[in-house]
Structures are given as structure tokens and as C-alpha cells.
Amino acid sequence: MTTANNELIREVAGLLVEALNLEVSPEDIDPQAPLYGDGLGLDSIDILEVSLVVSKKYGVQLRADDENNEKIYASLAALSDYIAAHRKA
């Protein structure tokens, strides 16, 4: 991972904590842990909220019917990689 990726991962972690009122600090989120279930423990409603805040902050459209959602939301690192590849400059 590059420094830019690490910075984006930290930024997205902070965004998740703030948007979802998580009781964990952004630094404590494992970038490789799953966002759903056993990892961060997000559910489908949380993921909808994440898609809204990501869209507002980065201009990245995340759609509920995207066939790649399982891959996009696999982990904080995967979500950050997707944002990096698709955000508006």
C-alpha cells in the first residue's frame, strides 16, 4: 500500500466512524477486516449510509444493485481502493 492509500484508508475509517456513530476509533479498524458481520459488524442499513457519505465526500456512486458490492465492501482497504479508482478529481 502506498502512503496515499494509507491516508485514504485513515480518512475513510474516520468517515465510517463519524457517519455510523461507531464506538471504535478509526485507528482501531483493521483495513483488512470484513465490513459486514464478524469484522466491523456493519449491516445493510449501515452500508446504505456509507454509500451516501462516500458519494457526498468523494463523488463516487455506490449502487445497491452493483454486482461488485461484495468485493467493494469486503474491507476498509477494498472500499478505499474503489474510492481511489473512481473518485472525481
N, C-alpha and C positions, 0 to 999 in steps of 0.2 A: 504494500500500500504506500502511496506517496504521501507527502506531508499535506498536500491539498486534500487528498481523500480523507486523511485523519482529521483535518479541520472540519470538513463537511460532515463526517460521522459525528463529531462532537456537537456540531451545530444542530444536526437533525435529532440527536439524542435530547438536547435541550428543548427543541421544539416539541418532541413527543411528551416529555415530562410536563411541560407547561400546558400544552393543549389538552392532555388527558388527566391532568392533576394526579400524576403518578407519585406514589410515596417512595421514590427512589431517586437518587441523584443521577444526573446524566452520565457522570464518570463511572458509575457502578453498572451501567448497562453494557453487557458483553456484546461487542459488534457482531459476533458470530452466532449468538443465541437466537433461537426462533422467536419471532414476534408473537405468534399465536401460541396458545396452550402453555406448555411447560416452561418455555423461555420467559418472555416478558409478560405473558398471560393475557394478551390482548384478545378481544372478541371481535365479531363482525361490526358492531357499532363503533368500537374504537377505531377500526380500520377505516370506516367511513369518515370519521373525524380527522384521521391522519391524512386521508386523500384531500380533504378540504383545506387543511392548513398548508400542505405541500403545494397545492395548486395556487393558493394565495401568495405564499412566500417565494416560490421558485418558478411559477408559471408552467408547472408540469401537470398535465392532465392524467389523472389516475382514474380509470373507469371500472365500475363493478363487474362489467362483462368482459374484461380483458382476459384472454386465455393465459396470459403470463403472470397473473396476480400471485399465484402460489410461489413463483420464482421471485417476483418483485418484493413481496412481503416476507420472504424466507428469513431475513435477519435485518438488523440495522445496517450492516455493511451492504447487503444486497439492495436495500431501499436507497441508500446513499449513492451507490453505483448507478442505479437507474436515474436518480435525480441528476447526477453529474452528466450523464449521457444525454438527457432530454431537456434540461432547463434552458430557459430563454436567457441569452447572454445580456 
